[in-house]
Amino acid sequence: MSNSAPITLDDLTERPLPVFGHSVRAFRNLRSEKAVPWEKYGDIILKDPGLALQTLKALQQASRAPREQGVSSMEQAAMLLGMERVQQLPTEAPRIEEALRGRAREGYQRAVSRAFHAAYQAWDWAFIKRDIAPDEILLSALLHDSAELALWVNAPERIHQLRRLTIRDRLPAAEAEYIALGESLGHFSRRLAEEWNLPPLAHEALRPEYGNEPRVRGVVLAVQLARQVEWGWYSPQVEETLALIADYLQAGIEETTVHVHRAAVRAANEAAFHGARVPAAMLPLLPGDEQLLIDEEFPPEAKPGTTAAPTGTMDDPATTETATPVCLSPQHDVFDATVAEMRAGIGKLAINDMLRKAIHGMHDGAGLNRALFAMLSTDRSHLQARFIIGSDNDPIFNNFRIRLDKPHLFTRLMEKPQSIRIHDGNRAKFWALVPDEVQALIKTNSFCAQSVHINGRPVGLFYADRHSPECGLDEATYQRFRQLCQLATKGMAAMTRKRG
């Protein structure tokens, strides 16, 4: 459980994202030029998340149809706003030099630098794939981690606590986010995307169910790469991501690696004003050197201790957390509320809403780290994740897919409505029936699953686990999982009957 009060949307939006002084000066310089191409304004905007958000806000106010109209580039946005309105944009948000100081400012600059690196890589790949709107992809990657940016502005001690847990204490991201924030960063980014009316692609890139869409996949891979190389380029995780990028670009791994390295250097040259250590600077480091950088941000003399609530000031000594695995605790009030909502929604809630409530109940109420609903393909050849929670930092798991072309545990589950819990007591009997590719995908040996049949026909499968093998999957949790599955199935069946 989190020892800190959960972050709220009001907390995240109390103060706006600042703009860089460089952006203000760049706009001022353009004003003195004659016949400036709108593209120059777009280039400045797309290097500064605070300015990009300010531009979108102004466009939404002007159009009164924020997401329905949409824009494919900041060049287009600037053109729609007009010269006089565009020139006002940098003055309508606080400057970073005045709004942030100390660790908060350093953290924000570092997060922006990482966001722009992801954006530049995604933009570069969009050209390779001949995308019709590369700047739209760039903007989606730039704002993908908007929750982290907002936290450095409005709750810097909480995001610093999260970094300490994940980077120094090596806790899995999902568990660390639960401790530091009370929810996942992905959850807060999705809430902010709604609050700020971000373009559709930005929304889709924040939802794992869209992970197989080519444009979304480019954004997600770029964000994942940028996160991983913050401390170095030569880890097994980076190698795995580069292989995924090579497959995405349909290129060789060596060619892709060289291209990505060069793009990192170009990104650093494009936005040196961010004032943070850039990923390109990590290229000359050797494996193991990243520990020096980690020790620089988190001095080794601060030894791990017990979890404590943050002090509320960035000037107080940092509290520390245990490095042991963190297991999500059931929240009985959340579970009971979800069950009540689902019961009341049978025959009323849309199928997608019922499914989302079920997996949120599994995660937030039952304390399951990862939960999903996988839809059966029309040709019944495979199960593909449709809704997922708890895997924001795992693009591989987000592509959850189980082939049904050979007999195994999941083909048996799909034969009729039934469920299973794999645990210490039955693993010897059932584990060999789990396909090797699924074992590699889930990276845990305990899980629960239940097939869903509507009107006698299989339609999909619920799956959930505790992620870390050290976190047991007990019978009580399994029964909560089954209760949510059964309510969702009743809701799906009722809506199917209403449709005729």
C-alpha positions as CSV (number, residue, x, y, z in Angstrom):
1,M,0.0,0.0,0.0
2,S,1.0,3.6,-0.5
3,N,2.0,5.4,2.6
4,S,1.3,8.7,1.0
5,A,-2.0,10.4,0.2
6,P,-2.8,9.5,-3.5
7,I,-2.1,12.2,-6.0
8,T,-5.2,13.8,-7.5
9,L,-5.9,15.5,-10.8
10,D,-6.3,18.8,-9.0
11,D,-2.8,18.3,-7.6
12,L,-1.3,17.7,-11.0
13,T,-3.0,20.8,-12.6
14,E,-2.5,23.3,-9.9
15,R,0.3,25.0,-11.8
16,P,0.8,24.9,-15.5
17,L,3.9,23.5,-17.2
18,P,6.5,26.3,-17.7
19,V,8.1,27.3,-20.9
20,F,11.8,27.7,-21.5
21,G,13.3,31.1,-21.8
22,H,14.9,30.0,-25.0
23,S,11.4,29.6,-26.5
24,V,10.5,33.1,-25.5
25,R,13.6,34.5,-27.1
26,A,13.2,32.4,-30.2
27,F,9.7,33.7,-30.7
28,R,10.9,37.3,-30.2
29,N,13.6,36.9,-32.8
30,L,11.1,35.6,-35.3
31,R,9.0,38.6,-34.8
32,S,11.7,40.9,-36.1
33,E,12.0,38.8,-39.3
34,K,9.9,39.4,-42.4
35,A,7.8,36.6,-44.0
36,V,8.7,34.0,-41.5
37,P,7.5,30.5,-42.5
38,W,5.0,29.0,-40.0
39,E,7.2,26.0,-39.9
40,K,9.7,27.9,-37.8
41,Y,7.2,28.5,-35.1
42,G,6.2,24.8,-35.2
43,D,9.8,23.8,-34.7
44,I,10.2,25.9,-31.6
45,I,6.9,24.7,-30.1
46,L,7.7,21.0,-30.6
47,K,10.8,21.3,-28.5
48,D,9.0,22.7,-25.5
49,P,6.2,20.6,-23.9
50,G,4.9,23.6,-21.9
51,L,4.6,25.7,-25.1
52,A,3.1,22.9,-27.0
53,L,0.3,22.6,-24.4
54,Q,-0.2,26.3,-24.4
55,T,-0.6,26.2,-28.2
56,L,-3.1,23.4,-28.0
57,K,-5.1,25.2,-25.3
58,A,-5.2,28.4,-27.4
59,L,-6.3,26.4,-30.5
60,Q,-9.1,24.7,-28.5
61,Q,-10.3,28.0,-27.1
62,A,-10.4,29.4,-30.7
63,S,-12.0,26.4,-32.4
64,R,-14.4,25.3,-29.6
65,A,-14.0,21.8,-31.0
66,P,-10.8,20.6,-29.3
67,R,-10.3,17.0,-30.3
68,E,-12.8,16.7,-33.1
69,Q,-10.9,19.0,-35.4
70,G,-7.4,18.2,-34.4
71,V,-4.2,19.3,-36.0
72,S,-1.5,17.3,-37.7
73,S,1.4,19.7,-36.8
74,M,2.2,22.7,-34.7
75,E,3.0,24.5,-38.0
76,Q,-0.7,24.1,-38.8
77,A,-1.7,25.1,-35.3
78,A,0.3,28.3,-35.6
79,M,-1.2,29.1,-38.9
80,L,-4.7,28.7,-37.6
81,L,-4.1,30.9,-34.6
82,G,-2.5,33.8,-36.7
83,M,0.6,35.8,-36.1
84,E,-0.7,38.1,-33.3
85,R,-2.1,35.2,-31.2
86,V,0.9,33.0,-31.7
87,Q,3.3,35.7,-30.5
88,Q,1.4,35.9,-27.2
89,L,1.8,32.2,-26.4
90,P,5.2,32.1,-24.7
91,T,4.1,35.0,-22.4
92,E,1.0,33.2,-21.1
93,A,2.9,30.5,-19.1
94,P,5.5,30.9,-16.4
95,R,9.2,30.6,-17.5
96,I,11.0,27.6,-16.1
97,E,13.8,29.9,-14.8
98,E,11.3,31.6,-12.5
99,A,8.8,28.8,-11.8
100,L,11.1,26.0,-10.7
101,R,14.3,25.7,-8.7
102,G,16.7,23.1,-7.3
103,R,15.8,19.5,-7.7
104,A,12.4,20.3,-9.2
105,R,13.9,22.3,-12.0
106,E,16.6,19.7,-12.7
107,G,14.0,16.9,-12.8
108,Y,11.8,18.8,-15.1
109,Q,14.7,19.6,-17.5
110,R,15.8,16.0,-17.5
111,A,12.2,14.8,-18.1
112,V,11.8,17.2,-21.1
113,S,15.1,16.2,-22.5
114,R,14.0,12.5,-22.4
115,A,10.6,13.4,-23.8
116,F,12.2,15.2,-26.8
117,H,14.6,12.4,-27.4
118,A,11.6,10.0,-27.6
119,A,9.7,12.4,-29.8
120,Y,12.7,12.9,-32.2
121,Q,13.2,9.1,-32.6
122,A,9.5,8.5,-33.2
123,W,9.4,11.4,-35.7
124,D,12.5,10.0,-37.5
125,W,10.9,6.5,-37.8
126,A,7.7,8.1,-39.1
127,F,9.7,9.4,-42.1
128,I,11.2,6.0,-42.7
129,K,7.7,4.5,-42.7
130,R,6.4,7.3,-44.9
131,D,3.8,8.4,-42.4
132,I,1.6,11.2,-43.7
133,A,1.9,13.3,-40.5
134,P,5.3,12.8,-38.7
135,D,4.8,15.9,-36.5
136,E,1.6,14.4,-35.1
137,I,3.7,11.4,-34.0
138,L,6.3,13.7,-32.6
139,L,3.8,15.6,-30.5
140,S,2.3,12.4,-29.1
141,A,5.7,11.2,-28.0
142,L,6.6,14.6,-26.6
143,L,3.5,14.6,-24.4
144,H,3.4,10.9,-23.6
145,D,4.9,11.3,-20.1
146,S,2.9,14.4,-19.3
147,A,2.2,13.2,-15.8
148,E,5.9,13.2,-14.9
149,L,6.3,16.7,-16.2
150,A,3.3,17.9,-14.2
151,L,4.6,16.1,-11.1
152,W,8.0,17.9,-11.3
153,V,6.0,21.2,-11.3
154,N,3.4,20.4,-8.7
155,A,4.7,17.6,-6.5
156,P,8.4,17.3,-7.1
157,E,9.0,15.4,-3.8
158,R,6.7,12.6,-5.0
159,I,8.2,12.1,-8.4
160,H,11.7,12.2,-6.8
161,Q,10.6,9.5,-4.4
162,L,9.4,7.4,-7.4
163,R,12.8,7.8,-9.2
164,R,14.6,6.8,-6.0
165,L,12.4,3.6,-5.7
166,T,12.9,2.6,-9.3
167,I,16.4,3.7,-10.1
168,R,18.3,3.3,-6.8
169,D,16.2,0.7,-5.0
170,R,15.4,-1.2,-8.2
171,L,11.7,-1.8,-7.5
172,P,9.5,-2.7,-10.4
173,A,7.9,0.5,-11.9
174,A,4.3,-0.5,-11.2
175,E,4.9,-1.2,-7.6
176,A,7.0,1.9,-7.1
177,E,4.4,4.1,-8.7
178,Y,1.8,2.6,-6.3
179,I,3.9,3.5,-3.3
180,A,4.9,7.0,-4.4
181,L,1.7,8.1,-6.1
182,G,-1.1,5.8,-5.2
183,E,-1.6,5.1,-8.9
184,S,0.4,4.5,-12.1
185,L,2.0,7.3,-14.1
186,G,0.1,6.0,-17.1
187,H,-3.2,6.4,-15.2
188,F,-2.3,10.1,-14.5
189,S,-1.1,10.7,-18.0
190,R,-4.4,9.4,-19.4
191,R,-6.3,11.7,-17.0
192,L,-4.3,14.6,-18.1
193,A,-4.8,13.7,-21.8
194,E,-8.5,14.0,-21.1
195,E,-8.2,17.2,-19.1
196,W,-6.0,18.9,-21.6
197,N,-7.8,17.5,-24.7
198,L,-4.7,16.1,-26.3
199,P,-5.0,14.9,-29.9
200,P,-6.4,11.4,-30.5
201,L,-3.0,9.8,-31.2
202,A,-1.7,11.0,-27.8
203,H,-4.7,9.3,-26.2
204,E,-4.2,6.0,-28.1
205,A,-0.5,5.9,-27.3
206,L,-1.4,5.9,-23.6
207,R,-3.7,2.9,-23.9
208,P,-2.2,-0.6,-24.2
209,E,-5.1,-1.9,-26.2
210,Y,-3.9,0.2,-29.1
211,G,-0.3,-1.2,-28.9
212,N,-0.6,-3.1,-32.2
213,E,-1.5,0.0,-34.2
214,P,1.7,0.9,-36.2
215,R,1.7,4.6,-35.4
216,V,1.0,4.0,-31.7
217,R,3.7,1.3,-31.6
218,G,6.3,3.8,-32.9
219,V,5.5,6.2,-30.1
220,V,5.5,3.5,-27.4
221,L,8.8,2.1,-28.6
222,A,10.4,5.5,-28.7
223,V,9.3,6.3,-25.2
224,Q,10.5,3.0,-23.9
225,L,13.9,3.5,-25.6
226,A,14.3,7.0,-24.2
227,R,13.5,5.8,-20.6
228,Q,16.0,2.9,-20.9
229,V,19.0,4.8,-22.3
230,E,18.8,7.5,-19.6
231,W,21.5,5.6,-17.8
232,G,23.3,4.0,-20.7
233,W,22.9,2.3,-24.0
234,Y,24.3,-1.2,-23.4
235,S,21.9,-3.0,-21.1
236,P,20.0,-6.2,-22.1
237,Q,16.8,-4.2,-21.9
238,V,18.0,-1.7,-24.5
239,E,19.2,-4.5,-26.8
240,E,15.7,-6.1,-26.5
241,T,14.1,-2.7,-27.4
242,L,16.4,-2.1,-30.3
243,A,15.5,-5.6,-31.7
244,L,11.8,-4.6,-31.5
245,I,12.6,-1.3,-33.2
246,A,14.4,-3.1,-36.0
247,D,11.4,-5.4,-36.5
248,Y,9.2,-2.3,-36.5
249,L,11.3,-0.6,-39.2
250,Q,11.8,-3.9,-41.0
251,A,15.6,-3.4,-40.9
252,G,18.6,-5.2,-39.6
253,I,19.6,-4.8,-36.0
254,E,23.1,-3.3,-36.8
255,E,21.6,-0.8,-39.2
256,T,18.9,0.1,-36.8
257,T,21.3,0.6,-33.9
258,V,23.6,2.9,-35.8
259,H,20.6,4.9,-37.1
260,V,19.1,5.3,-33.6
261,H,22.5,6.4,-32.2
262,R,22.8,9.0,-34.9
263,A,19.3,10.2,-34.3
264,A,20.1,10.6,-30.5
265,V,23.0,12.9,-31.5
266,R,20.8,15.0,-33.8
267,A,18.2,15.3,-31.1
268,A,20.8,16.6,-28.7
269,N,21.9,19.2,-31.2
270,E,18.4,20.3,-31.8
271,A,17.5,21.1,-28.2
272,A,20.7,21.8,-26.3
273,F,18.8,24.5,-24.4
274,H,17.0,21.9,-22.3
275,G,20.0,22.1,-20.0
276,A,20.0,18.4,-19.0
277,R,22.3,15.5,-19.6
278,V,21.2,14.1,-23.0
279,P,21.0,10.5,-24.0
280,A,23.6,11.1,-26.7
281,A,26.1,11.8,-23.9
282,M,25.6,8.2,-22.7
283,L,26.9,6.7,-25.9
284,P,30.6,6.7,-25.0
285,L,30.0,5.1,-21.6
286,L,30.9,1.5,-20.9
287,P,28.5,-1.0,-19.3
288,G,28.6,-0.4,-15.5
289,D,29.3,3.3,-15.8
290,E,25.6,4.1,-15.3
291,Q,26.1,3.4,-11.6
292,L,28.3,6.5,-11.3
293,L,25.4,8.6,-12.6
294,I,22.9,6.9,-10.3
295,D,25.1,7.6,-7.3
296,E,25.4,11.2,-8.4
297,E,21.6,11.6,-8.2
298,F,21.1,9.3,-5.2
299,P,24.3,9.4,-3.0
300,P,25.1,5.9,-1.7
301,E,25.3,7.1,1.9
302,A,21.5,7.4,1.9
303,K,21.0,3.7,2.8
304,P,17.6,2.1,2.2
305,G,15.3,2.0,5.2
306,T,11.6,1.8,5.8
307,T,9.0,3.5,3.7
308,A,8.0,6.9,4.9
309,A,5.6,9.6,3.7
310,P,7.3,12.4,1.8
311,T,8.2,15.5,3.9
312,G,6.5,17.9,1.5
313,T,9.6,20.0,0.9
314,M,12.5,19.4,-1.5
315,D,15.0,20.7,1.1
316,D,14.4,18.1,3.8
317,P,16.4,14.9,3.9
318,A,15.0,12.3,1.5
319,T,13.1,9.4,3.0
320,T,14.0,5.9,1.8
321,E,12.2,2.7,1.0
322,T,12.8,-1.0,1.3
323,A,14.2,-2.8,-1.8
324,T,12.1,-5.9,-1.2
325,P,9.3,-6.6,-3.7
326,V,6.1,-4.6,-3.2
327,C,2.9,-6.5,-3.4
328,L,-0.3,-4.6,-4.1
329,S,-2.7,-4.9,-1.2
330,P,-6.4,-5.4,-1.8
331,Q,-8.5,-2.3,-1.3
332,H,-11.8,-3.8,-0.1
333,D,-13.8,-0.5,-0.3
334,V,-12.7,-0.1,-3.9
335,F,-13.5,-3.7,-4.7
336,D,-17.0,-3.5,-3.1
337,A,-17.7,-0.2,-4.9
338,T,-16.7,-1.8,-8.3
339,V,-18.8,-4.8,-7.7
340,A,-21.8,-2.6,-6.9
341,E,-21.3,-0.5,-10.0
342,M,-21.0,-3.5,-12.2
343,R,-24.1,-5.1,-10.8
344,A,-26.1,-1.9,-11.2
345,G,-24.7,-1.6,-14.8
346,I,-25.8,-5.0,-16.1
347,G,-27.9,-4.2,-19.1
348,K,-27.0,-0.5,-18.9
349,L,-23.2,-0.2,-19.2
350,A,-21.6,-0.6,-22.6
351,I,-19.6,-3.7,-23.0
352,N,-16.3,-1.8,-23.2
353,D,-17.1,0.1,-20.0
354,M,-18.0,-3.1,-18.2
355,L,-14.7,-4.7,-19.3
356,R,-12.7,-1.7,-18.1
357,K,-14.5,-1.7,-14.8
358,A,-13.6,-5.4,-14.4
359,I,-9.9,-5.0,-14.9
360,H,-9.7,-1.9,-12.8
361,G,-11.5,-3.8,-10.1
362,M,-8.9,-6.6,-10.4
363,H,-6.0,-4.1,-10.1
364,D,-7.3,-1.5,-7.7
365,G,-9.7,-3.6,-5.7
366,A,-8.3,-7.1,-5.7
367,G,-4.6,-6.0,-5.7
368,L,-3.6,-7.8,-8.8
369,N,-0.6,-6.1,-10.5
370,R,-1.6,-6.8,-14.1
371,A,-5.0,-7.6,-15.5
372,L,-6.4,-7.8,-19.0
373,F,-9.2,-8.9,-21.2
374,A,-8.0,-10.7,-24.4
375,M,-10.5,-10.9,-27.3
376,L,-10.8,-14.0,-29.4
377,S,-10.0,-13.2,-33.1
378,T,-12.8,-13.7,-35.7
379,D,-11.1,-16.8,-37.1
380,R,-10.5,-18.1,-33.5
381,S,-6.8,-18.5,-34.2
382,H,-5.6,-16.3,-31.3
383,L,-6.4,-14.2,-28.3
384,Q,-5.3,-10.6,-28.4
385,A,-5.3,-8.1,-25.5
386,R,-8.1,-5.6,-25.8
387,F,-8.0,-3.8,-22.4
388,I,-4.9,-3.9,-20.1
389,I,-4.0,-2.3,-16.8
390,G,-0.7,-2.5,-14.8
391,S,1.7,-2.8,-17.7
392,D,2.4,0.8,-18.7
393,N,6.2,0.3,-18.7
394,D,6.2,-3.0,-20.6
395,P,5.5,-2.8,-24.3
396,I,6.2,-6.5,-24.7
397,F,3.4,-7.5,-22.3
398,N,1.2,-4.8,-23.8
399,N,1.2,-6.9,-27.0
400,F,-0.2,-9.9,-25.1
401,R,-1.2,-12.5,-27.7
402,I,-1.8,-16.2,-27.3
403,R,-1.9,-18.4,-30.4
404,L,-4.6,-21.1,-30.4
405,D,-3.3,-23.2,-33.3
406,K,-2.0,-26.0,-31.0
407,P,-3.5,-27.7,-27.9
408,H,-2.4,-26.2,-24.6
409,L,-3.9,-24.8,-21.4
410,F,-5.6,-21.8,-23.0
411,T,-7.2,-23.8,-25.8
412,R,-8.7,-26.0,-23.2
413,L,-9.9,-23.0,-21.2
414,M,-11.6,-21.7,-24.4
415,E,-13.6,-24.9,-24.9
416,K,-16.2,-23.9,-22.2
417,P,-16.7,-21.3,-19.5
418,Q,-14.1,-22.1,-16.9
419,S,-11.3,-20.6,-14.8
420,I,-8.0,-21.6,-13.3
421,R,-5.4,-20.4,-10.8
422,I,-1.8,-21.6,-11.3
423,H,-0.1,-21.7,-7.9
424,D,2.4,-23.7,-5.9
425,G,-0.1,-26.5,-5.2
426,N,-0.9,-27.3,-8.9
427,R,2.1,-25.9,-10.9
428,A,3.6,-29.3,-11.4
429,K,0.4,-30.5,-13.0
430,F,-0.5,-27.5,-15.2
431,W,2.7,-25.5,-15.9
432,A,3.8,-27.7,-18.7
433,L,0.6,-26.9,-20.5
434,V,1.4,-23.2,-20.7
435,P,3.1,-22.5,-24.1
436,D,6.7,-21.4,-23.9
437,E,6.0,-18.1,-25.6
438,V,3.4,-17.3,-22.9
439,Q,5.8,-18.2,-20.1
440,A,8.4,-15.8,-21.7
441,L,5.7,-13.1,-22.1
442,I,4.3,-13.1,-18.5
443,K,7.6,-13.8,-16.7
444,T,5.9,-15.2,-13.7
445,N,4.7,-18.7,-12.8
446,S,1.5,-17.8,-11.0
447,F,-1.6,-16.4,-12.6
448,C,-5.4,-16.7,-12.9
449,A,-7.5,-16.9,-16.1
450,Q,-11.1,-17.3,-17.0
451,S,-12.7,-17.8,-20.4
452,V,-15.8,-15.9,-21.4
453,H,-18.6,-17.4,-23.4
454,I,-21.7,-15.4,-24.6
455,N,-24.7,-17.3,-25.9
456,G,-22.7,-20.5,-26.0
457,R,-19.9,-19.0,-28.0
458,P,-16.3,-18.2,-26.8
459,V,-15.5,-14.5,-27.1
460,G,-12.4,-13.9,-24.9
461,L,-10.4,-14.5,-21.8
462,F,-9.6,-12.6,-18.6
463,Y,-6.0,-12.9,-17.3
464,A,-4.4,-11.5,-14.1
465,D,-1.3,-12.0,-12.1
466,R,0.8,-10.4,-9.3
467,H,3.8,-10.0,-11.6
468,S,6.5,-10.6,-9.0
469,P,6.9,-14.3,-8.1
470,E,7.5,-13.2,-4.5
471,C,3.9,-12.0,-4.3
472,G,1.6,-14.9,-3.7
473,L,-1.7,-15.3,-5.6
474,D,-4.0,-16.6,-2.8
475,E,-7.5,-18.2,-3.0
476,A,-9.3,-15.1,-1.7
477,T,-7.8,-13.0,-4.5
478,Y,-8.7,-15.6,-7.0
479,Q,-12.3,-15.6,-5.9
480,R,-12.5,-11.8,-6.2
481,F,-11.0,-12.2,-9.7
482,R,-13.7,-14.7,-10.6
483,Q,-16.5,-12.5,-9.2
484,L,-15.5,-9.7,-11.4
485,C,-15.2,-11.9,-14.4
486,Q,-18.7,-13.3,-13.8
487,L,-20.2,-9.9,-13.5
488,A,-18.5,-8.7,-16.6
489,T,-19.8,-11.7,-18.5
490,K,-23.4,-11.1,-17.3
491,G,-23.1,-7.5,-18.4
492,M,-21.7,-8.5,-21.8
493,A,-24.5,-11.0,-22.3
494,A,-27.2,-8.5,-21.3
495,M,-25.9,-5.9,-23.8
496,T,-25.7,-8.5,-26.5
497,R,-29.3,-9.5,-26.0
498,K,-30.4,-5.8,-26.1
499,R,-28.6,-5.4,-29.5
500,G,-30.9,-8.1,-30.8
